[in-house]
């Protein structure tokens, strides 16, 4: 499938709507709710069967996705502020929480569900320079150098990645209730 050329147009997200997608263990899209289809600009048939990386924006550092996959492949949830790429090349910012689904008999991961909501503007503004720095480091030093920088960044703040994301995204109160409700709805 053709990858769009990024352009400098942000899609404003409705803060009262949510984006949900489900993939198989390898990241192939199996389901996308109506809002995901609408915002991504792809039809449902264009999304189903495609790798979720279809909507990965080139401004996103590879280390963020490596961390996500490492965690969800160990059946651990993770939250991230993510810039996604729409079919027409525009973009949108979301706070994403991933939840792996584990087969109760084999104990193997059978799917991953991503719950997304519009990212708070403060979170976006905070992440832009961090992501720019990580992408810059990856161009010259690769993902390993990017990971070392991120680790140092968090150590300097005396925070884990999860603490940093929870603090940045406002993952408490109504925000936390939203993600809990979405997980119940799609379990």
N, C-alpha and C positions, 0 to 999 in steps of 0.2 A: 504494500500500500504506500502511496506517495506521502512523504513527510512535507508538511507545509513550511514555507519560509517564515520564520518569526517576524512579526511586525510590532510596532510600538502602540498597540491598542489593547487596553485592559477591559475585559468584560466585567461589568459590575454584577455581583451576585446578590441575590435576594437573601438577606440574613435570616429570613423565616423559612427558607427551603433548604433541603439537604440533598446531597449527591451520594448515591450508593452504587458501588460496583462490586462484583464478585468475580474472582478468578479461580482457575484450577491451581494446583500447587506450583506450577511452572510460570504462572502469571498470565495465562491466556484468559481473556475476558469471556465469562459465561453469562453475565447478567449486568445490565446497567439500568437504573431507574430512569423515568422520563426526564427528570431534570438533568441527569448526566448526559443523556442523548441531546437534549436541547442546548446545553452549555458547550459541550464538546464540538457541536456542529456536524457530527457524524450521524448517520442513520443507525438504527439499532443493528441492522444487518451488516453495516460496515464495521461496527465495534465487535460483535460477537465473533469469537474465533481469532481475534487479533491479540498480539501481546499488549499488555497494559502500557508498556513503554511507548506505545503509539502517541500518547499525550504528554510524554516527557519533554519539558522545555529545555533547550540547550543551556539556559542560564542556571539550571540546577546542577550542583556538584554531584559527581558520581558517588562520592563517599556517603552521601545521605541515603541513596538507594541501596548501597551495599549494607549500611547499618540496618535499614529497614528489612531487607531480605534475610540478613543474619538473624535478626530477632524473630521475625514471623516464621522462619523455618525452624526455629526452636520452640514454636507455639507460644511465643511471648508477644503481647500487644506492644505497640509503639505509636507515638503521636509525632507528627511533623507538620511544619509549615511548608507548603509545596506550591511552586509556580507550575501550572499545567499549560499545555499548548493546545489550542483548539484547531479544528480542521482548516480554518481560514487564516491561520497564522497569528491570531490574537491570543491573549493569555488571560488566565484567571488564577487568583490566589486562594488557597483553601487551607484549613487546618484539617488534617487527615488523621484518623485513628484507624489502625488496622486490627483486625481480629481473625486469627487463624481458627479454622474449625477442624477438630481432631476426631477421627473415627474412634468410637468407644471400644471397638473390638480389636482393631489392629494397632491403635494408638498412633496412626500415621495421619499427617495433615491431608485433608481432602479438599480444602478450599481456603481462600482468604477473602474476607469482606473488608472493603474500605468504606468508612463513613466520613463524609466531608461536609464541612460547613464553611461559609465565608470567613476568611481569616481576618481578625481584627487589624485595622490599619496600622496600629502601633507595632504589631508582630511583623507585618510585611516590611515596614520601614526599618525595623531592627535587623531583619534577616537579609535584606538586599546587600548591604556591604559585606556581611559575613559570607554569603554565597558567592559574591564576586571574588572575594579573596580566595575562597576554596577552589573555585574554577580556575583562577589564575595559577594557583599552586599546582593543581592537577595537570595543567598544560606543560609545566616544566619538570615537576618532581613526581608526577603520578599520584595515584590514589593513596599510596602509603604516606607520602609527604602531607597530603591533605588531611589524612586521619591524625597524624602527629600534631598538626596545627590545631585541629578541632579539639583534640584531647587537651592541649595546652591552654586553649581558650577557656574550656570548661574548668580546668584545674585552677586557673587564675581567679575564676569567679566562685571557686569552692562549691561547684554544683555538678550534679550528674546531668547527662543529656536529658533525661526525663524531667528532672527538676527545672531545668532551663526551659524546656518546651511547655511544661505546665504553667510556669510563671509567665512566660511570654504570651501564650495563647489565652490566658485567663481561664485555664481549665479548673474551674471551681464553680460553685453555685449553679446557675441556669445552664451554663456551657456543659458542665459535667453531667447534669440531668439529661440534657439533649443526647449526648453520646450513649448514656445508659439506656434511654428509651429506644434509640435506634437499634441498639444491639438486641434488645428484647423483641422488637418488631421483626427483625430479620434472622432470628435464631431458629 
